[in-house]
Amino acid sequence: MQYAIVTGESRGLGEAIAQDFIEYGVDVIGISRSGSKELKKFSEREKADYHHMACDLSDSTEAEQCFEKIADEFFTEETYHIYLINNAGMIEPIETVGNLETEQVTKHVQVNLVAPVVLTNNLLSYADNHEVELTIVNITSGAAEKSTPGWSTYNSTKAAINRFTATVAAELENQEKDHHILAFSPGVMDTDMQDVIRSASKEAFQDVGKFRKLKEEGQLRGPDTVSAVLMDLLNKPNEIENGKVYKLYDLIQE
């Protein structure tokens, strides 16, 4: 039995990834606040199931409790492989430093960084005790390598998740464990996050015009296309380099 835990599966890339796993016959456990009616309908036509676990990932204690509930309700002695796709994320606050709201910054760091760390930590602990093979994917961004005015929190959390991925990979190598962990940068997609970016003011985000132009010119890839690239990568586990940041633009065939 294989499971794929996908955070933020209710829409966008997370929903597309979850659908692909179901199509491949892997049961999906989605972690989000609302879940996806489309995934529920889709799974009814396929051989794999979709389960939704309601959870606010901005609360680290709730995220940890959610994983414990998943392990208790779904994992059995027949479970031999678990995928964890840390996809949930937020772009807000889009604002210059000096004008940030503390509450929003805290929520951002919790969702983009703390939740993936907590879930990865709990999953690795579970695997140590149950001889389960793991594949962990942290969805990152090209923003991790930039210093974009207005995106101080987003640049920072994505850079941190890349370093976390590399550090976990180094630890797995030292411990001679066969799990896989990687970061995947999906490029600019046509998602709700892009709507938020385009709605920012010029004062808060000076590059907003570039993103509006990408939409106007139809240069945004759909989540289904991006998910297919990730699935192709995961289907070649022996070729995965642990700790690496895989970028869509290096993998996709134009």
C-alpha distance (Angstrom), angle and dihedral (degrees) to the residues before:
residue distance angle dihedral
M1 . . .
Q2 3.80 . .
Y3 3.78 128.4 .
A4 3.78 133.3 -168.1
I5 3.79 116.7 -155.4
V6 3.81 107.4 -158.5
T7 3.80 120.8 -176.3
G8 3.78 118.2 -151.6
E9 3.82 91.7 19.2
S10 3.80 94.9 150.7
R11 3.80 94.7 89.9
G12 3.79 147.1 -8.6
L13 3.78 121.1 16.1
G14 3.80 93.7 -9.9
E15 3.79 91.6 57.1
A16 3.82 91.4 47.3
I17 3.82 92.2 49.8
A18 3.79 91.6 47.8
Q19 3.80 91.0 50.6
D20 3.79 91.5 50.9
F21 3.81 91.7 51.3
I22 3.80 90.5 50.6
E23 3.79 90.0 49.5
Y24 3.82 88.5 52.8
G25 3.81 89.5 53.2
V26 3.82 97.4 -104.6
D27 3.81 116.9 135.5
V28 3.80 111.3 -122.2
I29 3.79 127.0 -143.8
G30 3.79 109.0 -167.7
I31 3.77 122.5 -158.1
S32 3.80 115.3 -158.6
R33 3.75 141.0 105.9
S34 3.81 98.9 -98.3
G35 3.81 112.1 17.7
S36 3.81 126.8 -147.4
K37 3.79 126.5 -78.4
E38 3.80 89.1 -168.6
L39 3.81 92.2 57.6
K40 3.79 90.4 48.6
K41 3.80 91.0 53.6
F42 3.80 92.0 43.8
S43 3.82 93.9 50.9
E44 3.81 90.7 53.2
R45 3.81 87.9 65.1
E46 3.80 94.6 45.7
K47 3.81 137.8 63.8
A48 3.80 94.9 -112.1
D49 3.78 129.3 71.5
Y50 3.79 133.4 -126.6
H51 3.78 120.1 -145.4
H52 3.79 124.5 -177.4
M53 3.80 123.5 -149.6
A54 3.80 112.9 -165.7
C55 3.79 108.9 -136.2
D56 3.78 139.3 150.8
L57 3.79 103.2 -137.1
S58 3.79 91.3 -164.8
D59 3.83 85.4 75.2
S60 3.82 107.7 70.5
T61 3.80 93.0 -165.0
E62 3.79 90.4 53.3
A63 3.82 90.5 48.6
E64 3.80 90.9 53.6
Q65 3.79 92.1 47.5
C66 3.79 89.9 48.8
F67 3.79 91.5 56.9
E68 3.79 91.4 48.4
K69 3.80 89.4 52.5
I70 3.80 91.2 49.4
A71 3.80 91.7 51.3
D72 3.79 91.8 49.2
E73 3.80 96.3 46.2
F74 3.79 103.6 38.1
F75 3.79 116.4 16.6
T76 3.80 116.9 87.4
E77 3.79 138.6 166.3
E78 3.80 86.8 -84.7
T79 3.81 92.4 60.5
Y80 3.79 107.0 106.5
H81 3.82 105.3 158.5
I82 3.79 132.0 34.2
Y83 3.79 126.4 -175.0
L84 3.80 119.0 -157.9
I85 3.79 115.1 -164.4
N86 3.80 109.0 -172.0
N87 3.79 94.9 -161.0
A88 3.81 105.3 139.3
G89 3.77 112.1 107.2
M90 3.77 145.9 142.4
I91 3.79 134.5 -143.8
E92 3.80 97.6 -157.4
P93 2.97 133.6 136.2
I94 3.77 96.1 58.3
E95 3.77 98.7 178.7
T96 3.78 142.1 108.6
V97 3.80 119.3 -94.2
G98 3.78 109.0 -93.3
N99 3.80 90.2 44.2
L100 3.81 99.2 57.9
E101 3.81 122.8 121.8
T102 3.81 111.3 -129.3
E103 3.80 94.3 -142.7
Q104 3.80 92.5 53.6
V105 3.81 92.6 46.2
T106 3.80 90.5 51.9
K107 3.81 92.2 49.5
H108 3.80 90.5 48.1
V109 3.80 93.6 53.3
Q110 3.80 91.5 45.4
V111 3.81 93.9 52.9
N112 3.81 100.0 37.4
L113 3.80 99.9 38.4
V114 3.80 117.2 5.5
A115 3.82 96.3 49.5
P116 3.84 94.4 52.4
V117 3.81 90.2 47.5
V118 3.81 92.3 49.1
L119 3.81 94.4 46.9
T120 3.80 93.2 45.1
N121 3.80 91.1 48.7
N122 3.80 92.7 50.8
L123 3.79 93.7 45.3
L124 3.80 93.7 50.2
S125 3.80 89.9 48.8
Y126 3.80 90.0 51.4
A127 3.81 91.7 48.5
D128 3.81 92.0 51.9
N129 3.79 89.7 58.5
H130 3.81 100.0 39.6
E131 3.82 106.8 35.9
V132 3.78 94.1 -119.0
E133 3.81 123.6 156.4
L134 3.79 115.3 -126.9
T135 3.77 136.6 -154.7
I136 3.80 113.5 -173.7
V137 3.80 123.3 -171.3
N138 3.79 121.5 -172.7
I139 3.79 112.0 -162.9
T140 3.79 106.6 -136.6
S141 3.79 136.7 166.5
G142 3.77 142.6 -129.5
A143 3.80 83.4 -112.9
A144 3.82 86.7 79.3
E145 3.81 88.4 74.9
K146 3.79 97.7 44.6
S147 3.79 140.4 68.7
T148 3.78 102.0 -137.8
P149 3.81 116.8 -178.9
G150 3.80 107.6 -120.6
W151 3.81 93.7 23.7
S152 3.80 101.1 76.2
T153 3.81 94.2 131.7
Y154 3.81 95.2 41.8
N155 3.81 94.0 47.1
S156 3.79 89.6 48.2
T157 3.81 99.6 47.7
K158 3.79 93.4 45.7
A159 3.81 91.0 49.1
A160 3.80 88.0 49.8
I161 3.80 93.5 50.2
N162 3.81 89.8 52.5
R163 3.80 91.0 52.4
F164 3.80 90.9 45.5
T165 3.81 89.8 52.8
A166 3.80 92.2 51.0
T167 3.80 92.4 46.4
V168 3.79 93.8 51.1
A169 3.81 88.9 49.2
A170 3.80 90.2 53.2
E171 3.79 90.8 50.1
L172 3.80 91.8 49.7
E173 3.81 89.6 51.9
N174 3.80 91.6 50.1
Q175 3.79 90.4 49.8
E176 3.82 91.7 44.9
K177 3.79 93.1 -125.3
D178 3.79 122.2 156.8
H179 3.80 99.4 -141.0
H180 3.79 121.1 124.0
I181 3.79 126.6 -132.3
L182 3.78 127.2 173.2
A183 3.78 141.9 153.8
F184 3.79 120.7 -124.2
S185 3.79 122.9 -156.9
P186 3.83 108.5 -160.0
G187 3.77 99.6 -170.3
V188 3.80 123.1 -137.0
M189 3.81 111.6 -24.9
D190 3.79 136.3 -177.0
T191 3.83 97.3 -107.2
D192 3.79 140.6 126.7
M193 3.81 88.8 -91.7
Q194 3.77 88.8 64.2
D195 3.81 89.1 53.3
V196 3.80 88.7 56.8
I197 3.80 91.9 48.3
R198 3.81 93.4 49.8
S199 3.81 91.0 49.7
A200 3.82 92.8 58.4
S201 3.78 119.6 110.0
K202 3.80 122.4 -110.0
E203 3.81 88.7 -119.4
A204 3.81 92.9 56.8
F205 3.82 96.8 38.4
Q206 3.79 117.6 21.0
D207 3.82 94.0 -169.7
V208 3.81 94.7 57.0
G209 3.81 91.0 110.4
K210 3.81 91.4 62.4
F211 3.79 91.6 56.9
R212 3.78 93.4 46.1
K213 3.79 88.7 52.5
L214 3.84 92.0 51.6
K215 3.81 89.1 57.0
E216 3.79 94.1 44.5
E217 3.80 91.6 50.6
G218 3.82 94.4 46.0
Q219 3.80 94.3 -118.3
L220 3.81 96.8 137.0
R221 3.80 118.1 106.0
G222 3.79 119.6 -136.1
P223 3.82 120.7 -114.9
D224 3.83 91.2 -116.3
T225 3.80 91.2 61.1
V226 3.79 92.3 47.9
S227 3.80 93.6 46.6
A228 3.81 90.9 52.5
V229 3.81 89.6 57.3
L230 3.80 91.5 51.4
M231 3.79 92.3 48.2
D232 3.80 90.8 51.9
L233 3.80 87.8 54.7
L234 3.81 93.5 48.5
N235 3.79 91.0 49.2
K236 3.82 88.7 65.4
P237 3.84 101.0 55.8
N238 3.80 94.0 160.6
E239 3.80 89.4 61.0
I240 3.81 96.0 50.5
E241 3.80 115.0 112.1
N242 3.76 107.6 -145.4
G243 3.79 115.9 -121.6
K244 3.80 94.2 13.1
V245 3.79 125.4 136.8
Y246 3.80 105.8 -130.3
K247 3.79 113.6 -157.8
L248 3.77 122.9 -153.2
Y249 3.79 92.1 -136.2
D250 3.81 90.4 59.2
L251 3.81 93.0 49.7
I252 3.78 107.0 38.0
Q253 3.78 123.2 90.8
E254 3.78 109.2 -133.5
